[in-house]
Amino acid sequence: MVEKIDKVSVVAGRLIRVKNTKKAKFSNANNVYYAVQVENCNGKGERCLLFTEREIASAEKRALNNVEDLTKKGFFTDLLD
């Protein structure tokens, strides 16, 4: 069962720190992952993805270097967040 580190609710698009609950002894695996619940691109179904801190940092750097490719939220969507 997932063990959240922070006491926040799971909503689409929110990064949630979770413990690696079945980390093997002497493993190089991370102790913490970032889970994010996302909707599939076709709008049918959801899935949960896990990222490391390094993968999040890499994605942020990629976004900063490619601002022309970033999506924008609509005014009302932003208001409801």
Number of C-alpha atoms within 10 A of each C-alpha: 5 9 10 18 12 9 8 11 9 13 11 13 12 14 18 20 21 17 17 16 11 9 13 9 7 6 8 8 13 11 13 18 22 19 21 18 17 16 13 10 8 6 8 7 9 12 10 11 12 16 15 16 13 9 13 15 12 12 12 12 11 12 13 12 10 10 9 8 10 9 7 8 9 8 8 8 9 9 8 6 5
